[in-house]
């Protein structure tokens, strides 16, 4: 069972053809009291906005909701520059930015876009180093240096300081990366459909074991889950009917009562934060989440 209070957010697709729809989803989420908006980061997709340009635009149009990269593509984002961008967004928004970080889901497209072609082992090494680099550049030190295999700093000057302790949440799916979450990261951000529920339960245990081995409190590590689906009695679209940008696997679908039971199950699997990807990208889906699902989840949690 998740130990921290349940939080709910949504994720949007940064499609250039649906900007106003995305803005409306974010507005409803902000006004309805949701915790987070995630925005995926695939710079090589020609029909996507740049995520690090879209997020500040949406931050300026909202009041309280936090945003995160779901997840930032490390091979195409130098970690030192990413650290400065993240800290700047956090300061400018009053502490409303978190950093989801990944090793890159499409190696060929990343290489085609000018990024490095890394082996799985090198990908884990690079993320491990990037976490160190980012945290050094969020520190109070006057200058910092770092000598890694993939990243180096030489008398680099940190600043600005983030407005709050920004979480580094890893989009991790393989055991070595999952163990890195437990050793060093602030959160785990997998996706249902890429991993089965059995694999996610096993991943949470691997994180707990790695954290304890590193002398960390496992409960300090946030467990987030991306879930694509539809709230209601309508039939969900088939995988082939979904636009580019959705997760692997078929979307979940059911009425509000079914979602309450399903999210409760995810909490029992160890997750404390659910990120809903509405396959019907209409404000009504977010409104149903806020009005029909969240109140009962809160009541169940309190009882």
NORFENZI-V287250 format. One record per residue. N is the residue number from 1. RES is the residue in one small letter. OMEGA is omega in degrees with one decimal (NA if undefined). BURIAL is b if it has 24 or more other ideal C-beta (glycine too) atoms within 12 Angstrom, else e. Layout:
<<N,RES,OMEGA,BURIAL> <N,RES,OMEGA,BURIAL>>
This chain:
<<1,x,177.9,e> <2,x,-174.3,b> <3,x,-178.6,e> <4,x,-179.0,e> <5,x,179.5,e> <6,x,173.3,b> <7,x,-175.9,b> <8,x,175.1,b> <9,x,174.7,b> <10,x,171.8,b> <11,x,-179.5,b> <12,x,176.2,b> <13,x,-175.2,b> <14,x,-176.8,b> <15,x,-178.5,b> <16,x,-178.6,e> <17,x,-175.5,e> <18,x,-177.4,b> <19,x,-177.1,e> <20,x,176.2,e> <21,x,178.4,b> <22,x,178.5,b> <23,x,-179.3,b> <24,x,176.6,b> <25,x,-179.3,b> <26,x,179.3,b> <27,x,179.8,b> <28,x,179.6,b> <29,x,-179.8,b> <30,x,-178.0,b> <31,x,-178.1,e> <32,x,173.7,b> <33,x,174.8,e> <34,x,-172.1,b> <35,x,-168.7,b> <36,x,164.4,b> <37,x,174.7,b> <38,x,176.7,b> <39,x,-179.0,b> <40,x,-172.7,b> <41,x,177.9,b> <42,x,-173.7,b> <43,x,-177.3,b> <44,x,176.8,b> <45,x,-172.1,b> <46,x,-177.8,e> <47,x,176.1,e> <48,x,165.9,b> <49,x,170.2,b> <50,x,-174.8,b> <51,x,-177.0,b> <52,x,169.8,b> <53,x,-179.8,e> <54,x,-177.0,b> <55,x,178.9,b> <56,x,175.6,b> <57,x,-178.9,b> <58,x,174.9,b> <59,x,-178.8,b> <60,x,-177.5,e> <61,x,-178.1,b> <62,x,-174.5,b> <63,x,-170.0,e> <64,x,-172.9,e> <65,x,178.8,b> <66,x,179.8,b> <67,x,174.3,b> <68,x,174.5,b> <69,x,-170.0,b> <70,x,1.8,b> <71,x,179.0,b> <72,x,-179.1,b> <73,x,-175.6,b> <74,x,-177.5,b> <75,x,-179.6,b> <76,x,-178.5,b> <77,x,178.0,b> <78,x,-172.3,b> <79,x,179.2,b> <80,x,179.0,b> <81,x,177.9,e> <82,x,179.0,b> <83,x,-179.8,b> <84,x,178.9,b> <85,x,-179.3,b> <86,x,179.4,b> <87,x,179.8,b> <88,x,178.0,b> <89,x,-179.1,b> <90,x,179.1,b> <91,x,-175.6,e> <92,x,-178.7,e> <93,x,-177.2,b> <94,x,174.8,e> <95,x,-175.0,e> <96,x,178.9,b> <97,x,173.6,b> <98,x,-173.2,b> <99,x,167.0,b> <100,x,-171.0,b> <101,x,179.1,b> <102,x,-177.3,b> <103,x,179.5,b> <104,x,-174.2,b> <105,x,-175.1,b> <106,x,-174.0,e> <107,x,-178.4,e> <108,x,-180.0,e> <109,x,176.6,e> <110,x,178.9,b> <111,x,178.2,e> <112,x,-177.4,e> <113,x,176.3,e> <114,x,179.7,e> <115,x,179.7,b> <116,x,175.5,b> <117,x,-173.6,e> <118,x,171.4,b> <119,x,176.1,e> <120,x,178.8,e> <121,x,178.1,e> <122,x,178.2,e> <123,x,178.3,b> <124,x,177.6,b> <125,x,-177.2,b> <126,x,178.7,b> <127,x,177.2,b> <128,x,179.3,b> <129,x,-177.7,b> <130,x,177.8,b> <131,x,178.2,b> <132,x,-178.3,b> <133,x,-178.2,b> <134,x,-178.4,b> <135,x,175.1,b> <136,x,-177.7,b> <137,x,169.9,b> <138,x,-172.6,b> <139,x,177.1,b> <140,x,-176.4,e> <141,x,178.2,e> <142,x,175.9,e> <143,x,-177.1,e> <144,x,175.4,b> <145,x,-178.1,e> <146,x,179.6,b> <147,x,178.4,e> <148,x,177.5,e> <149,x,-174.5,e> <150,x,-174.9,b> <151,x,179.2,b> <152,x,170.7,e> <153,x,178.1,b> <154,x,-179.2,e> <155,x,177.9,e> <156,x,-175.7,b> <157,x,178.3,e> <158,x,175.3,b> <159,x,-2.0,e> <160,x,173.5,e> <161,x,175.5,e> <162,x,179.8,b> <163,x,176.5,e> <164,x,179.0,e> <165,x,-179.5,e> <166,x,175.7,b> <167,x,171.6,b> <168,x,-174.6,b> <169,x,-175.1,b> <170,x,169.6,b> <171,x,-171.0,b> <172,x,-177.2,b> <173,x,-178.7,b> <174,x,-173.2,b> <175,x,-176.6,e> <176,x,178.2,b> <177,x,178.3,b> <178,x,176.8,b> <179,x,176.5,b> <180,x,174.7,b> <181,x,-178.5,b> <182,x,-178.5,b> <183,x,-163.3,b> <184,x,-172.0,b> <185,x,-179.6,b> <186,x,-178.7,b> <187,x,176.6,b> <188,x,-173.5,b> <189,x,176.8,b> <190,x,-179.3,b> <191,x,174.0,b> <192,x,-175.0,b> <193,x,170.4,b> <194,x,173.5,b> <195,x,172.8,b> <196,x,178.1,e> <197,x,177.6,b> <198,x,178.7,e> <199,x,178.3,e> <200,x,176.2,b> <201,x,177.9,b> <202,x,178.2,e> <203,x,177.8,b> <204,x,178.1,b> <205,x,177.3,b> <206,x,177.7,b> <207,x,178.9,b> <208,x,-178.1,b> <209,x,-179.2,e> <210,x,178.9,b> <211,x,179.7,b> <212,x,178.8,e> <213,x,179.7,e> <214,x,-179.6,e> <215,x,179.9,e> <216,x,175.7,e> <217,x,-178.6,e> <218,x,-177.8,b> <219,x,177.8,e> <220,x,-176.2,b> <221,x,179.5,b> <222,x,177.1,b> <223,x,-178.8,b> <224,x,-179.6,b> <225,x,171.5,b> <226,x,-179.2,b> <227,x,177.1,b> <228,x,-179.1,b> <229,x,-177.0,b> <230,x,178.8,b> <231,x,-179.6,b> <232,x,-177.8,b> <233,x,178.6,e> <234,x,175.4,e> <235,x,179.7,e> <236,x,174.8,b> <237,x,174.5,e> <238,x,-177.3,e> <239,x,-176.7,e> <240,x,-178.3,e> <241,x,-177.1,e> <242,x,176.7,b> <243,x,176.4,e> <244,x,176.4,e> <245,x,179.0,b> <246,x,-174.6,b> <247,x,172.9,b> <248,x,177.3,e> <249,x,-179.9,e> <250,x,178.9,e> <251,x,173.8,b> <252,x,179.0,b> <253,x,177.0,b> <254,x,177.7,b> <255,x,-176.2,e> <256,x,-178.8,b> <257,x,178.7,e> <258,x,178.7,e> <259,x,177.6,b> <260,x,179.2,b> <261,x,-177.7,e> <262,x,179.1,b> <263,x,175.0,b> <264,x,176.4,b> <265,x,177.7,b> <266,x,176.9,b> <267,x,177.6,b> <268,x,175.4,e> <269,x,176.7,b> <270,x,-177.3,b> <271,x,-178.9,b> <272,x,-177.8,b> <273,x,-180.0,b> <274,x,178.3,b> <275,x,-175.3,b> <276,x,174.8,b> <277,x,-178.4,b> <278,x,179.1,b> <279,x,166.9,b> <280,x,-172.0,b> <281,x,178.4,b> <282,x,177.3,e> <283,x,-178.7,b> <284,x,178.9,e> <285,x,179.0,b> <286,x,177.2,b> <287,x,177.1,b> <288,x,177.5,b> <289,x,-176.4,b> <290,x,-172.0,b> <291,x,-172.3,e> <292,x,-174.9,e> <293,x,-173.8,b> <294,x,-177.2,b> <295,x,-178.6,e> <296,x,175.0,b> <297,x,178.1,b> <298,x,179.7,e> <299,x,178.2,e> <300,x,-179.3,e> <301,x,-177.3,e> <302,x,-174.6,e> <303,x,NA,e>>
